[in-house]
Amino acid sequence: MNKTKKKFTKRDIFTAIFLALFVAAVILGGVFLLPKGGFGVLGLFGILLLGLVLLVTWHSTNYAYVCKECKHNFRINFYKDLFAPQTTTTKYLKCPKCGKKTWAKETSR
Ligand SMILES: [Zn+2]
């Protein structure tokens, strides 16, 4: 085992499975719903929107961020989770404690 690698928690695995299901639902939705025209397109949008809302809600309630400046650990709301610029492990956020904007590192709650 390579110990320098990031350890995956059950939650990370759940997130990955959830993402995979979401992608599968979108692909299947695209294949079966799009040929149906109007309502099919609407249905696909519904799947996309629902999946996105579920995913962001799940993410914002299960992950927290650590401020680079003061190491303060804080959670963010749904909108910040959805709209803040981000990389796979960091997010550009304003720290509620010191007020500085940094690329806060994602961490467990
Ligand atoms: Zn801070």
Residues whose N, C-alpha, C, O or C-beta is under 5 A from the ligand:
A	BS01	ZN	C67 E69 C70 K71 H72 C95 K97 C98 G99
